[in-house]
């Protein structure tokens, strides 16, 4: 039977036996012939060299598609591995996947790679690209594959193969003299990669376990055009300038010290930002009908067994003993909220009950994954738990979306939404998961919100909607989440009394908007590059007297501003005014008020704005009215 190919536009073409996907794209011609990197054949991503043996729906992928970019960069990781094997004898291979914006490969080598090695490896990669080596797929039986990679001395590959089922057929790819264990797919040849750059070195435990050897990880990226690579490298440079760890030190916001890895210390200026975020959170939640609660940091093991965390989350938890009983430091706030709900009987008329908590949680993260305030071991979640009638689910989810949107707009964030479904390790029946997942999907669809499905990434107790913020240089950060849960009410045996006088289970929404206050602060530091809007700035005004005789006037102004709720300081150091202005600029103070004889006599201030520079003189009352309005309106 001759294979028939159905294309995305609905057209059907008939081909001869032995036709490959690349034959089809060559037949179609046009830009697609040049830009196609792989194809989806009956929903499965395949190499362009894949042979069609039956009727198929075919959609071609380019670098512009996420799956196409993954194929492109996965091929780039193989080029990296081949280059390293050529240059460093005795190196053993770990894994080398494509990741967001790039790829990496892990290596076991007796000596440490250094930055100069990256230059040599990159030149060898460019040579391999010019060689335009084909990437050829072949298969081995499991035992054959074990013997094959044993002969190559690739111990890590053998371990991966041995973890596969006995009857598994093992997929491999040959690229020149290099063979890798790999499911693919890949580009047809190395010559299809046009612009490649190695970025940095890192350590990584084999298979993510600190009990395994530490391997050396080389990160890189690749693009079809040099201009795209140059643009990406420019964004990386901009990201370095905005690194919250660097700015955290320079602006004296926080530190992380050897005595507490993963446990950030907030300095006075950092606390100002945190307090402003918390005050804003409380203000918005009061308006939205939430009551604030506080639950303990340490609770008995029995609670965590009941919640499912003991079975599903134990490796991330910290433990202690009190009165010879097992306790755990809470990794999540939800069980505490269940206990608060259970303290009294609720009627259907009481629901929804909305409980908000700024709850400190602790989670054990591997030391290699810790990253400033982005990835820590102790953080405060802006949690809320909404207990509601099943009939209220859609309305409450919609209200959470509206609240989340309102909060993000204040900071100027755009965002996209993902719907995450049942993970492999989950509580509850498929039927309950289907009901919960469909409820979230319907709310998104009814609101006309675009979203993507993130298969298998839900919480262990329920599906979730995730909000991914886009910052000022185009990076995305997952912060907010809405999780719908029918499991915890069962586990904690919580009820409400319905109209029929009988007990019924409420549904529960778990949700955060900031996600973690620490991480949200880090995102804000990088989003604003430390130049916070006035309402968030640790120091909103600095008064700069020109000489000693203007000090008293400066101090009088500071007192007046502080009485009006403005965070103001005077720089009375014995320095020239130009130096003081530059220092204030480095500290990213929104307003600098220069005062000399003229200003003191007229009761004015000479105003400099952080971005606009000198904007002229103003009456003190006028300036005070201007800045207090900006603070009250949370102006960006």
VOBA-708221 format. One line per 4 residues: number of its first residue (from 0); their letters; for each residue z, y, x of C-alpha. Coordinates in steps of 0.001 Angstrom, whole numbers, plus 524288, in hexadecimal, padded with zeros to 5 digits. Layout:
% VOBA-708221
NUM	A	Z Y X | ...
***
This chain:
% VOBA-708221
0	XXXX	80000 80000 80000 | 7FC25 80D33 80560 | 807A8 816A4 8064D | 8075C 82266 7FD47
4	XXXX	80E35 82EB5 801F1 | 813F0 83824 7F802 | 815C0 845D2 7FDA4 | 81F9F 8503E 7F947
8	XXXX	81539 85740 7F10E | 81333 84AB2 7E936 | 8060A 84774 7EF0C | 80365 83948 7F2E0
12	XXXX	7FB39 83488 7FE64 | 7F758 826A2 801C3 | 7F73C 821D7 80FC8 | 7F383 8157C 8171A
16	XXXX	7FD39 80B7B 81C38 | 80385 80F7C 828FF | 8036E 81DEE 825A1 | 80E78 82561 82C21
20	XXXX	8156A 83168 82743 | 80ECA 83956 83201 | 8017E 834AC 82CEB | 8050C 83A60 81FAD
24	XXXX	8092D 8476B 82552 | 7FCBD 847CB 82D95 | 7F4ED 8456A 82137 | 7FBDF 850AD 81A6D
28	XXXX	7F956 859B7 82608 | 7FD23 86810 82621 | 809E1 86D2E 82BC6 | 810FB 860F0 82788
32	XXXX	8096B 858D7 83179 | 80F36 86139 83C4C | 81CC4 86398 836B0 | 820B0 8567F 830B0
36	XXXX	82B67 84FEB 838AD | 82E99 8446A 82F99 | 82D05 84054 8216B | 8352B 83BCE 8160E
40	XXXX	82F3A 82F19 81151 | 834E9 82AAA 80453 | 840D1 83301 8074A | 8430D 82DCE 8152C
44	XXXX	8405F 83640 82133 | 83655 82F57 829D2 | 82F1E 83185 836AA | 82150 836AE 835A7
48	XXXX	81D33 829C6 83BFC | 822C6 82211 8307F | 818C5 818CA 82A5C | 81719 8192B 81B9A
52	XXXX	81729 80B6B 815D7 | 81900 80ECA 8077A | 81741 819E0 7FDC9 | 81FBF 8253D 801AC
56	XXXX	82406 832EB 7FE2D | 8229C 83AC3 80AAA | 827FD 84832 80DDE | 825B5 84DB0 81B64
60	XXXX	830D4 85442 822B4 | 82FAA 85FC3 82BE3 | 839BF 86647 8349C | 83CA2 86F7E 82945
64	XXXX	8429B 863FC 821D3 | 8506F 86002 825B2 | 84C24 851D5 826F3 | 84051 855F0 82EE4
68	XXXX	848A3 85E00 83833 | 851AB 8524F 839B8 | 84637 84994 83DCB | 84185 8540D 84748
72	XXXX	84ECE 855A4 84DA7 | 8520E 8472B 84DA7 | 845B7 84544 855B1 | 84A73 85034 85E94
76	XXXX	85724 848BA 860E7 | 84F36 83CED 86578 | 847DE 845BF 86EDE | 85510 84A70 873FD
80	XXXX	859BF 83C71 875DF | 84D63 83893 87D1F | 84E96 8447C 8860C | 85CC3 84140 8894D
84	XXXX	8596A 832EC 88BDD | 84EB5 8372B 8953B | 85767 84095 89CB2 | 86497 839C3 89D17
88	XXXX	864E4 82B78 8A0D0 | 86F6C 8232C 89A91 | 8714D 82BD8 88EAA | 87488 824B5 881F2
92	XXXX	87090 8297C 8748C | 87940 82C66 868FA | 872D6 8321F 85CE1 | 86954 83D6E 85B2E
96	XXXX	867AF 842B5 84D6C | 86195 84EEE 847F2 | 86BA8 858A9 842E6 | 86AD4 865B0 83BEE
100	XXXX	86293 86ECF 84456 | 860F9 86508 84F64 | 86466 857E2 8553B | 86D45 8518F 85F47
104	XXXX	86E4E 84536 8673F | 87A9E 83ECA 86CBB | 87A77 838FD 87A60 | 883BC 830CB 8828A
108	XXXX	881E0 834B6 890B3 | 88AC0 83370 89C7C | 8895A 841C7 8A055 | 88B07 84DD9 897FB
112	XXXX	87ED4 85516 893DC | 87ED1 86389 8977C | 876F1 86EF8 891EB | 86D38 86DF6 89D36
116	XXXX	86A36 86011 898B6 | 865F2 86550 88B86 | 85B2B 86D2C 8921D | 85637 860F2 89922
120	XXXX	856DB 858DB 88CB6 | 84FBE 86349 884F4 | 844A3 863AA 88EF0 | 8438C 854E3 88E29
124	XXXX	84325 855C1 87F4F | 837E4 85F83 88028 | 830DC 855EF 88924 | 832E7 84ADE 87F47
128	XXXX	82DAB 8539D 87473 | 8215B 8564D 87C77 | 81FB7 84796 87E8A | 81E7B 84673 86FAC
132	XXXX	8248E 838E9 86FA3 | 8236E 83138 862ED | 82FDB 82D40 85BC6 | 82D84 81F2C 857B0
136	XXXX	83620 817E8 84E29 | 838F1 8095D 84F96 | 842EF 80002 849CE | 84BBC 7F573 84F71
140	XXXX	8548B 7EB36 84975 | 862E2 7EE79 84B4F | 8655C 7E4B3 8565F | 8589E 7E875 85CF5
144	XXXX	85CF2 7F6B4 85C99 | 86A3F 7F359 8627B | 863B6 7EC24 86DBC | 8597C 7F6D8 86F71
148	XXXX	8633D 80205 870AA | 86C80 7F9B0 878D1 | 86191 7F84D 882D0 | 85FEB 80710 88294
152	XXXX	86E93 80891 88523 | 8702C 810B4 878CF | 87DEB 80C68 874D9 | 87F7C 8169A 86A27
156	XXXX	872CA 81281 8639B | 87736 80440 86400 | 883EC 80809 85D55 | 87C72 80EEE 85284
160	XXXX	87390 8032C 85084 | 87F16 7F9C1 84FFA | 884D9 801A9 844CE | 878A3 7FF20 83C9F
164	XXXX	87753 7F345 83389 | 87310 7E648 8398D | 8662D 7E66E 83232 | 862F1 7F4A3 83553
168	XXXX	8558E 7F802 83ACB | 85760 80207 8458E | 84E4B 80DAE 84686 | 84B1E 81312 85412
172	XXXX	84227 81D9F 8597A | 83AE1 81D91 8666A | 83796 82A75 86CF1 | 8312D 82866 87A2B
176	XXXX	83A4C 81FF7 88268 | 845BC 8230D 8795D | 84A13 81ABA 86DD4 | 85488 81EDC 86420
180	XXXX	85B74 81851 858E5 | 85762 820EE 84D99 | 853ED 82088 83F2E | 84AA0 82C18 840B3
184	XXXX	841F6 831E9 83C06 | 83BDB 839DE 846F5 | 83056 84280 84A51 | 82433 83AD8 84E93
188	XXXX	824E8 83FFB 85C91 | 82DCE 84816 8653B | 822C2 85206 86629 | 8257D 8566A 85834
192	XXXX	83200 85D1C 85CED | 82E61 86AE6 8610A | 83A8E 87298 864B3 | 84733 86C72 86976
196	XXXX	853D1 871D6 86F15 | 86050 86B48 873CF | 86C18 87331 86FDB | 87900 86DF9 874BD
200	XXXX	88197 8629C 878F9 | 88D77 85D05 87223 | 89610 850FF 87226 | 895FF 84781 866C8
204	XXXX	89D81 83B01 8647E | 894F2 82F29 8622E | 89410 82D28 85376 | 89D88 83875 85151
208	XXXX	8A9C1 830CE 8554D | 8B307 835ED 85FAD | 8B5C5 827A4 86328 | 8A7B7 82668 86813
212	XXXX	8A161 82BA7 87491 | 89E32 83A04 87581 | 88F80 83BED 8769B | 887D7 847E4 87AE3
216	XXXX	88056 84E6A 86FEC | 8746F 856EB 8726B | 87076 85FF2 8675A | 862DD 8656F 86592
220	XXXX	85972 86AE1 85B9F | 84AC9 86AD4 8596B | 840A3 871FB 85141 | 83211 87144 84E99
224	XXXX	83039 87F25 853C1 | 835BA 88658 85F76 | 83814 8924A 856E1 | 840DC 88A40 84DF1
228	XXXX	84899 88573 859AD | 849F4 89351 85F00 | 84EC5 89822 851D4 | 858B5 88D0E 8511F
232	XXXX	85D9E 88FBD 85EF7 | 85F2A 89E15 85B58 | 8678B 899FA 84FBC | 86FAF 8917F 858CD
236	XXXX	871FF 89D0D 861D1 | 87600 8A53E 85626 | 87F18 89A4A 851E3 | 88581 89A41 85F69
240	XXXX	8886D 8A8BE 85E19 | 88E6A 8A606 850D0 | 89649 89A11 85503 | 8A332 89B5F 84DBB
244	XXXX	8AAB6 895D9 85958 | 8A580 8A07F 8624F | 8A770 8AB5A 85845 | 8B4B3 8A5CC 8548C
248	XXXX	8B936 8A83E 8627D | 8B299 8B579 8640C | 8B7B8 8BAA7 8570C | 8C514 8B430 858C1
252	XXXX	8C42A 8ACA8 84BFA | 8C88A 89EE1 84F7F | 8CA51 89528 85A78 | 8CAC7 88681 85C21
256	XXXX	8D375 88232 86730 | 8D5D9 875B1 86EDD | 8E2D5 873A5 86808 | 8DBE7 87221 85AF5
260	XXXX	8CDC7 86D52 85BB1 | 8C7B9 86EF0 84E51 | 8D2FA 87776 8498E | 8CEBB 885C6 849E1
264	XXXX	8D86F 890C4 84C23 | 8D534 89CF1 84442 | 8D860 8A9CD 84B08 | 8DC9F 8B606 84381
268	XXXX	8CEAA 8BADC 841DC | 8CA18 8AD87 83D6A | 8D520 8AD23 83382 | 8D047 8B9DB 82D9F
272	XXXX	8C32B 8B376 82AB7 | 8C99E 8A727 82587 | 8D2C8 8AED6 81CC1 | 8C770 8B6DC 8177B
276	XXXX	8C01C 8AA47 8143B | 8CC1A 8A491 80D88 | 8CE9E 8B0FA 805AF | 8C070 8B123 80137
280	XXXX	8C16A 8A2AC 7FD9E | 8CDC9 8A4E0 7F5A1 | 8C80A 8B0AF 7EEC4 | 8BBAE 8A951 7EAB4
284	XXXX	8C332 89D3E 7E671 | 8CCB6 8A4EE 7DE24 | 8C119 8AADF 7D714 | 8BB15 89D53 7D55C
288	XXXX	8C745 89797 7CEFD | 8CD34 88FC2 7DA2A | 8DBBD 88E06 7DCA9 | 8DFDB 88CD4 7EAE3
292	XXXX	8E849 88176 7EF78 | 8EDA8 87C98 7FC76 | 8EF84 86E41 7FFE8 | 8F68E 867E2 80B92
296	XXXX	8EFE1 8651E 81877 | 8F685 857C7 81A05 | 8F715 84DBA 80F18 | 8FAC1 83F67 80DEE
300	XXXX	8F177 83449 81123 | 8F267 82F64 80319 | 8EB5A 83BBA 7FE90 | 8E040 839DD 8083B
304	XXXX	8DEC3 82B9F 8045D | 8DDC4 82FB2 7F62D | 8D3C4 83A43 7F917 | 8CB34 83111 80101
308	XXXX	8CC56 838E0 80D91 | 8D43B 82E18 81425 | 8C8F5 82489 8126E | 8BD79 82DDF 8139D
312	XXXX	8C1E6 838BD 81CCD | 8CCC5 83341 8254D | 8C5AB 834F0 8324A | 8C5AD 843BF 83028
316	XXXX	8D425 844ED 82CB0 | 8E0B1 847E3 83431 | 8ED0E 8401E 8315D | 8FBAB 84153 832FD
320	XXXX	90824 83A69 82EB3 | 912FB 840CA 826D9 | 91F33 838F8 82348 | 9180B 82CD5 8282A
324	XXXX	90D1E 82EB5 81E3C | 8FEC2 83151 8213D | 8F9D4 83F03 81E83 | 8ECE8 845A3 8213F
328	XXXX	8E921 85399 82442 | 8DFBA 856ED 81957 | 8D12E 856AE 81C98 | 8CDDB 85BC6 80EF3
332	XXXX	8D4E4 86378 8046B | 8D07A 85C0D 7F853 | 8DBAA 85218 7F728 | 8E595 85D31 7F71C
336	XXXX	8DE56 863BE 7EBEA | 8DEB7 856E7 7E464 | 8ED80 856B6 7E5EE | 8EEA0 864A9 7E0E5
340	XXXX	8E63A 86151 7D50A | 8EEC7 85584 7D223 | 8FB59 85D61 7D152 | 8F8F9 85FF6 7C2EB
344	XXXX	8F127 85AC7 7B77C | 8E4B5 86237 7B45B | 8DDD8 863DB 7A761 | 8CF21 864CF 7A5EB
348	XXXX	8D1D9 872FD 7A221 | 8D73C 8758D 7AFEE | 8CAC8 87178 7B6B1 | 8C486 87583 7BF47
352	XXXX	8CFE1 876E9 7C8CE | 8CB2F 87DA4 7D53B | 8D3FE 87C82 7E13F | 8D09E 88390 7EDE7
356	XXXX	8D6F8 880E5 7FB08 | 8D548 8865A 8089E | 8D9BC 87976 80E4D | 8DB9A 87643 81CAF
360	XXXX	8D5F4 868DC 81FF9 | 8D536 860F4 82C80 | 8CA71 85780 83041 | 8C8E3 84FE0 83CCE
364	XXXX	8BBFB 853D0 842DC | 8B73C 84DF2 84FA2 | 8B96B 85727 85B10 | 8AAE3 8575E 85E36
368	XXXX	8A79F 85CB8 850B8 | 8B112 86842 850F9 | 8AA2F 87576 85123 | 8B198 88250 850A0
372	XXXX	8B593 884EC 84296 | 8A98E 87DE5 83D46 | 8AF3E 87050 83F76 | 8BE09 86FB3 84058
376	XXXX	8C939 8666A 83D5B | 8D140 86F8B 834D6 | 8CB32 878A4 82AD6 | 8CDB6 87F05 81DC4
380	XXXX	8C502 87B22 81278 | 8C351 88490 80731 | 8C4C9 87931 7FDE8 | 8C4D7 87917 7EF41
384	XXXX	8C60F 86DF6 7E596 | 8C18C 86F8C 7D7AF | 8C6A8 865ED 7CD90 | 8BE07 865EC 7C17F
388	XXXX	8B8E8 85ED4 7B5AF | 8AC78 856F9 7B845 | 8A5BD 86034 7AEB3 | 8A95C 86BC6 7B790
392	XXXX	8A343 86665 7C401 | 89670 86DC4 7C37A | 89CAE 87AA9 7BFB2 | 8A6D8 879AF 7CA8F
396	XXXX	89CF6 875C8 7D4F5 | 89490 8814E 7D0C9 | 8A047 88A7A 7D1F8 | 8A332 88578 7DFA8
400	XXXX	89503 887E1 7E374 | 895ED 895C6 7DE19 | 8A289 89855 7E595 | 89CDA 892B6 7F215
404	XXXX	8909F 89AF6 7F0AA | 898CB 8A730 7EE76 | 8A0F5 8A4C6 7FAAD | 89547 8A1EE 80375
408	XXXX	88E32 8AE1A 7FEB8 | 89963 8B68C 803A9 | 89695 8B1BC 8117A | 887D2 8B28A 80FFC
412	XXXX	88554 8A3F5 810FF | 87976 89D2A 80B79 | 87B67 88EA9 80956 | 874FC 88213 80522
416	XXXX	87AF3 876DD 7FD8B | 87B73 8682B 7FFD6 | 87FEF 85D97 7F667 | 886BC 85290 7FDC0
420	XXXX	8874F 8450F 7F7A0 | 88FA7 838C3 7F8CB | 892E8 834ED 806DE | 8937D 826F9 80BC1
424	XXXX	8A264 827AC 80C70 | 8A670 82C26 7FED5 | 8B01F 829DD 7F3D5 | 8AC36 826F1 7E5D4
428	XXXX	8A139 82085 7DE61 | 892CF 823EB 7DF25 | 89377 827DF 7D0D1 | 89E0E 8321E 7D352
432	XXXX	89673 8373F 7DEF9 | 88A12 83843 7D6E2 | 89126 84019 7CC53 | 896FF 8496F 7D662
436	XXXX	88A6B 84B05 7DE2F | 88238 84D7E 7D20C | 88BE5 857C8 7CD4B | 88A7E 85F80 7DA01
440	XXXX	87BBA 85DEC 7D9FD | 87A94 862CC 7CC06 | 88281 86F1F 7CEE1 | 879BD 87271 7DA68
444	XXXX	86D73 86FDD 7D28E | 87228 87799 7C6B8 | 87530 8832F 7CF8B | 867A8 88237 7D597
448	XXXX	86D49 8804F 7E330 | 864E5 879F6 7ED92 | 86BE9 86ECD 7F46F | 86965 8630D 7FCFF
452	XXXX	86F67 8558F 7FB9E | 877EB 85188 80719 | 87891 842DB 80522 | 8855C 83C0F 80878
456	XXXX	88CB9 84819 80D1D | 8964B 849BA 801CE | 8A51D 8493D 8035A | 8AADC 83B99 80200
460	XXXX	8B010 83F14 7F478 | 8A484 84685 7EEB9 | 89747 84D49 7F022 | 896B3 85B6F 7F46E
464	XXXX	88EBD 867D9 7F4CB | 88E92 86DFE 80260 | 88B77 87C34 8054E | 884AB 87EC6 81255
468	XXXX	88592 88D07 81677 | 87AE0 8939A 81E51 | 87FC0 89D66 82841 | 87942 8A994 82D99
472	XXXX	87165 8A22C 837E0 | 86CEB 89749 82ED1 | 876B9 88C87 831ED | 87CFE 884E1 826DB
476	XXXX	88B45 88124 82520 | 890CF 877F4 81AEF | 89C98 87EC4 81512 | 89E9A 87DCF 80663
480	XXXX	89F17 87123 7FED0 | 8A13F 86CC1 7F0CC | 8A57A 85E8D 7EF44 | 8A65F 857F4 7E213
484	XXXX	8B097 84D3A 7E163 | 8B3EB 842D5 7D758 | 8BB38 83A55 7E145 | 8C784 84236 7E461
488	XXXX	8CB90 84368 7D609 | 8CB49 83483 7D58F | 8D278 832EE 7E26B | 8DD32 83C7F 7DE99
492	XXXX	8DD6E 83874 7D04A | 8DC72 84678 7CB5A | 8DA02 849BB 7BD16 | 8D8B6 853DE 7B2AB
496	XXXX	8DBC2 85216 7A44D | 8CF51 8531C 79C54 | 8CCE8 857F0 78E7E | 8CF63 84A04 789F8
500	XXXX	8DD2C 84A29 78FAD | 8D964 83FCA 799B3 | 8D98F 84082 7A891 | 8CC82 842D6 7AF6B
504	XXXX	8C838 84494 7BD84 | 8C3E8 85215 7C1D2 | 8B87E 853E0 7CB19 | 8BB69 85B2D 7D7BF
508	XXXX	8B37D 864A2 7DFF3 | 8B755 86625 7EE34 | 8B14B 87256 7F424 | 8B1A9 87BB0 7FF7F
512	XXXX	8AA05 8883B 801A7 | 8AD6D 88C55 80F83 | 8AEE2 87DE1 812CC | 8B88A 88040 81DA8
516	XXXX	8BD99 88DDF 82055 | 8BCFA 88B78 82EFD | 8AEE6 886DA 82E94 | 8AAF8 89184 8251A
520	XXXX	8B0BF 89B96 82E65 | 8A8AD 895B3 8396B | 89C65 89676 83112 | 89F67 8A4B3 82DBF
524	XXXX	8A1AD 8A826 83C0A | 89434 8A2C0 83F70 | 88D8B 8A7EA 83322 | 89227 8B5D2 835BC
528	XXXX	8921F 8B42D 844AF | 8A02D 8B925 84449 | 89C00 8C5E1 83DB2 | 8A348 8C365 830FD
532	XXXX	8A167 8CBB8 824E0 | 8ABF9 8D602 8239F | 8B469 8CE7B 819EC | 8B572 8C2E5 8234F
536	XXXX	8B5EE 8CA13 83053 | 8C2F4 8C82F 8376B | 8C26A 8D66F 83B70 | 8BB16 8DF17 831E5
540	XXXX	8BCBD 8EC45 83889 | 8BFEC 8F0C3 84639 | 8C349 8FF26 84850 | 8BEE5 90422 855A2
544	XXXX	8C594 910A5 85A5D | 8BDBE 917D1 864D4 | 8C997 91C98 86C82 | 8D86B 91B5F 86C5F
548	XXXX	8DA12 92755 863C0 | 8D2D8 92056 858C2 | 8DBE6 9146B 858EB | 8E50C 91976 84E6F
552	XXXX	8D9D9 91C6E 8451F | 8D472 90ED7 8479B | 8E186 90879 8449D | 8E2E2 91083 8382B
556	XXXX	8D599 90BAC 833B0 | 8D941 8FD90 836B7 | 8E59D 8FE98 82E80 | 8DDF4 9046A 82341
560	XXXX	8D392 8F9C5 823D0 | 8DDC8 8EF08 8245F | 8E4B5 8F49D 81876 | 8D7AF 8F363 81152
564	XXXX	8D69A 8E50D 81567 | 8CCD2 8E721 82064 | 8CEF6 8DF9C 82D1E | 8CE90 8EA95 83712
568	XXXX	8D2DC 8EC94 84528 | 8D21B 8F7C3 84EE8 | 8CD17 8F5EB 85CC4 | 8D5D6 8FF30 86454
572	XXXX	8D30D 8F9A3 871C2 | 8D035 9030C 87CBE | 8C1AA 8FFD8 87CDF | 8B535 90787 87ABD
576	XXXX	8B026 907F7 86CC3 | 8A38D 900D6 8707E | 8AB79 8F575 875C8 | 8B3AC 8F4E1 86962
580	XXXX	8A776 8F4BA 860E6 | 8A17C 8E99C 868E0 | 8AE24 8E1D0 867D6 | 8AE6F 8E3A9 85920
584	XXXX	8A03D 8DF43 85864 | 8A373 8D2F3 86024 | 8AE96 8D03C 856AC | 8A4E1 8D26D 84B89
588	XXXX	8AD7E 8DC3B 84456 | 8A608 8E114 83845 | 8AA27 8EF68 83956 | 8AD64 8F7B6 8454D
592	XXXX	8B300 90526 8425A | 8B221 90EB1 84DB5 | 8BBB6 91A17 84CDF | 8BC29 9263A 85569
596	XXXX	8BF27 934B5 853D0 | 8B4AA 93705 8497C | 8B8D0 92B69 84106 | 8C74A 92E86 84263
600	XXXX	8C56E 93CB2 83E57 | 8BCAD 93945 832B6 | 8C46F 92D4E 82E34 | 8B87E 924E4 8305E
604	XXXX	8B400 918EA 837ED | 8A75A 91693 83F56 | 8A297 9097B 83A18 | 89B9F 8FF02 841E6
608	XXXX	8973B 8F2C4 83AD4 | 89638 8E5CD 841ED | 887B1 8E422 83F12 | 882CF 8F1DC 83C1D
612	XXXX	889F1 8F91B 846F8 | 88DA7 90776 8453D | 88C9B 90B7F 836E6 | 89318 918D5 8381E
616	XXXX	89FBC 91F2A 833DA | 8A6B5 91C87 8270D | 8B282 9219D 81FF2 | 8BD9C 917E8 82184
620	XXXX	8BED9 91646 812B1 | 8B04D 91383 8117B | 8B0A1 90954 81C34 | 8BCAD 902EA 81652
624	XXXX	8B60E 9023F 80905 | 8A9ED 8FC4E 80F3B | 8B0D7 8F19A 816D7 | 8BA6D 8EDD8 80C1C
628	XXXX	8AF04 8EC64 802B7 | 8A7FF 8E390 80C71 | 8B432 8DB3F 80DF0 | 8B6AB 8DA56 7FF52
632	XXXX	8A879 8D6C1 7FC91 | 8A7FF 8CD12 807EB | 89BC6 8D3F3 80C6F | 893D2 8CCE9 816DC
***
